[in-house]
């Protein structure tokens, strides 16, 4: 249980660190935004409302037009083609409003690029003669959009919890104790026949071993695979039947855990007349 907890914490921290690195390593990105408002060019002129409703959607394409992009590219740090992918326009037709946004690598570039794009779109005079564009604010609004530290931190916390739970679940599906590690150890020792795996704290372990040893019909030998298990092996041997015959029925006593190298070594050197009938995990 302790090893599972330690491994789960280690995997969880590693997952969280990777998410933090992936989220915070990319360079900073800032968004500059200006609002362009359509206003009547002259009083009593061409139908202002109709012109604005029809022409305002064209501002989306105008913002990405080569002439506008070439004007703003020098202050953006991008080429005109690259800048096109960083520009977006949000329309509010009922209000005659267009929100122009651009993302760049620094706050200064974001402000300068948004201002340059807004000026170029105003100079294009797309809504003439019925209307004209003007900036709604004297200065562009600039905010940091990447890295989004709260979002990255939240994702890292989710990754920590998910990785920790997944690791614990996998460890539970492949437990450190039980027949799995024992059977792998016996297979490594060349034991191919079925061998019963019991637990020393099972109240019925003595009765089950008695049945196995009587069925084998050979003298019983309880073998501790490590010296610290000698006392446990002696207690088990007391209640087992004394059989007669050739060879030996071996009951191996091993410690619980994933690593059963001692069991592999002990099973590998059993004499030809000895039959391993059970492994007891203490």
DADAUR-V220243 format. One record per residue. N is the residue number from 1. RES is the residue in three letters. OMEGA is omega in whole degrees, 0 to 359 (none if undefined). BURIAL is 1 if it has 16 or more other ideal C-beta (glycine too) atoms within 10 Angstrom, else 0. Layout:
BEGIN
n-><N;N>
res-><RES;RES>
omega-><OMEGA;OMEGA>
burial-><BURIAL;BURIAL>
END
This chain:
BEGIN
n-><1;2;3;4;5;6;7;8;9;10;11;12;13;14;15;16;17;18;19;20;21;22;23;24;25;26;27;28;29;30;31;32;33;34;35;36;37;38;39;40;41;42;43;44;45;46;47;48;49;50;51;52;53;54;55;56;57;58;59;60;61;62;63;64;65;66;67;68;69;70;71;72;73;74;75;76;77;78;79;80;81;82;83;84;85;86;87;88;89;90;91;92;93;94;95;96;97;98;99;100;101;102;103;104;105;106;107;108;109;110;111;112;113;114;115;116;117;118;119;120;121;122;123;124;125;126;127;128;129;130;131;132;133;134;135;136;137;138;139;140;141;142;143;144;145;146;147;148;149;150;151;152;153;154;155;156;157;158;159;160;161;162;163;164;165;166;167;168;169;170;171;172;173;174;175;176;177;178;179;180;181;182;183;184;185;186;187;188;189;190;191;192;193;194;195;196;197;198;199;200;201;202;203;204;205;206;207;208;209;210;211;212;213;214;215;216;217;218;219;220;221;222;223;224;225;226;227;228;229;230;231;232;233;234;235;236;237;238;239;240;241;242;243;244;245;246;247;248;249;250;251;252;253;254;255;256;257;258;259;260;261;262;263;264;265;266;267;268;269;270;271;272;273;274;275;276;277;278;279;280;281;282>
res-><UNK;UNK;UNK;UNK;UNK;UNK;UNK;UNK;UNK;UNK;UNK;UNK;UNK;UNK;UNK;UNK;UNK;UNK;UNK;UNK;UNK;UNK;UNK;UNK;UNK;UNK;UNK;UNK;UNK;UNK;UNK;UNK;UNK;UNK;UNK;UNK;UNK;UNK;UNK;UNK;UNK;UNK;UNK;UNK;UNK;UNK;UNK;UNK;UNK;UNK;UNK;UNK;UNK;UNK;UNK;UNK;UNK;UNK;UNK;UNK;UNK;UNK;UNK;UNK;UNK;UNK;UNK;UNK;UNK;UNK;UNK;UNK;UNK;UNK;UNK;UNK;UNK;UNK;UNK;UNK;UNK;UNK;UNK;UNK;UNK;UNK;UNK;UNK;UNK;UNK;UNK;UNK;UNK;UNK;UNK;UNK;UNK;UNK;UNK;UNK;UNK;UNK;UNK;UNK;UNK;UNK;UNK;UNK;UNK;UNK;UNK;UNK;UNK;UNK;UNK;UNK;UNK;UNK;UNK;UNK;UNK;UNK;UNK;UNK;UNK;UNK;UNK;UNK;UNK;UNK;UNK;UNK;UNK;UNK;UNK;UNK;UNK;UNK;UNK;UNK;UNK;UNK;UNK;UNK;UNK;UNK;UNK;UNK;UNK;UNK;UNK;UNK;UNK;UNK;UNK;UNK;UNK;UNK;UNK;UNK;UNK;UNK;UNK;UNK;UNK;UNK;UNK;UNK;UNK;UNK;UNK;UNK;UNK;UNK;UNK;UNK;UNK;UNK;UNK;UNK;UNK;UNK;UNK;UNK;UNK;UNK;UNK;UNK;UNK;UNK;UNK;UNK;UNK;UNK;UNK;UNK;UNK;UNK;UNK;UNK;UNK;UNK;UNK;UNK;UNK;UNK;UNK;UNK;UNK;UNK;UNK;UNK;UNK;UNK;UNK;UNK;UNK;UNK;UNK;UNK;UNK;UNK;UNK;UNK;UNK;UNK;UNK;UNK;UNK;UNK;UNK;UNK;UNK;UNK;UNK;UNK;UNK;UNK;UNK;UNK;UNK;UNK;UNK;UNK;UNK;UNK;UNK;UNK;UNK;UNK;UNK;UNK;UNK;UNK;UNK;UNK;UNK;UNK;UNK;UNK;UNK;UNK;UNK;UNK;UNK;UNK;UNK;UNK;UNK;UNK;UNK;UNK;UNK;UNK;UNK;UNK;UNK;UNK;UNK;UNK;UNK;UNK>
omega-><180;180;177;179;180;180;180;179;181;179;180;179;178;179;179;179;179;179;178;179;181;183;186;182;180;182;180;178;183;178;173;183;173;178;179;183;177;179;179;180;179;177;177;180;180;182;186;185;181;180;181;182;181;187;184;178;180;178;179;179;180;181;181;180;183;183;179;181;179;180;186;185;183;182;185;186;179;170;179;180;179;181;181;180;182;183;175;181;176;184;170;189;184;180;183;187;175;178;183;182;177;181;179;186;180;180;181;179;180;180;182;182;178;178;181;178;180;180;180;179;176;181;178;174;185;186;180;3;187;187;176;179;172;178;183;181;181;180;179;177;182;178;175;182;179;355;178;187;179;179;180;179;177;178;178;178;177;179;179;182;182;181;179;180;180;179;179;179;179;178;178;178;177;188;180;178;180;187;184;179;180;182;176;178;180;178;178;179;179;178;184;182;179;178;180;177;182;177;183;181;175;181;183;185;181;180;181;178;179;179;181;183;178;178;180;176;179;176;185;175;178;189;173;183;173;186;182;178;183;181;178;179;180;179;179;184;184;186;183;183;177;180;177;179;180;177;182;171;187;171;181;177;184;176;177;178;180;186;184;181;178;179;178;181;182;181;182;183;177;178;185;181;181;180;177;184;182;170;179;180;184;none>
burial-><0;0;0;0;0;0;0;1;0;0;1;1;0;0;1;1;0;0;1;1;0;0;1;0;0;0;0;0;1;1;1;1;1;1;1;1;1;1;0;1;1;0;0;0;0;0;0;1;0;0;1;1;0;0;1;1;0;0;1;0;0;1;1;1;1;0;0;1;1;0;1;1;1;0;1;1;1;1;0;1;0;0;1;1;0;1;1;0;1;0;0;0;0;0;0;1;1;1;0;1;1;1;1;1;1;1;0;0;1;1;1;1;1;1;1;1;1;1;1;1;1;1;0;1;0;1;1;0;0;1;1;1;1;0;1;0;0;0;0;1;0;1;0;0;0;1;1;0;0;0;0;1;0;0;1;1;0;0;1;1;0;0;1;1;0;0;1;1;0;0;1;0;0;0;0;0;0;0;0;0;1;1;1;0;1;1;0;0;1;0;1;0;0;0;1;1;1;1;0;1;0;0;0;0;1;0;0;0;1;0;0;1;1;0;0;1;0;1;1;1;1;1;1;1;1;0;0;0;1;0;0;1;1;0;0;1;1;0;0;1;0;0;0;0;0;0;0;1;1;1;1;1;1;1;1;0;0;0;0;1;0;1;1;1;0;1;1;0;0;1;0;0;0;1;0;1;1;1;1;1;1;1>
END
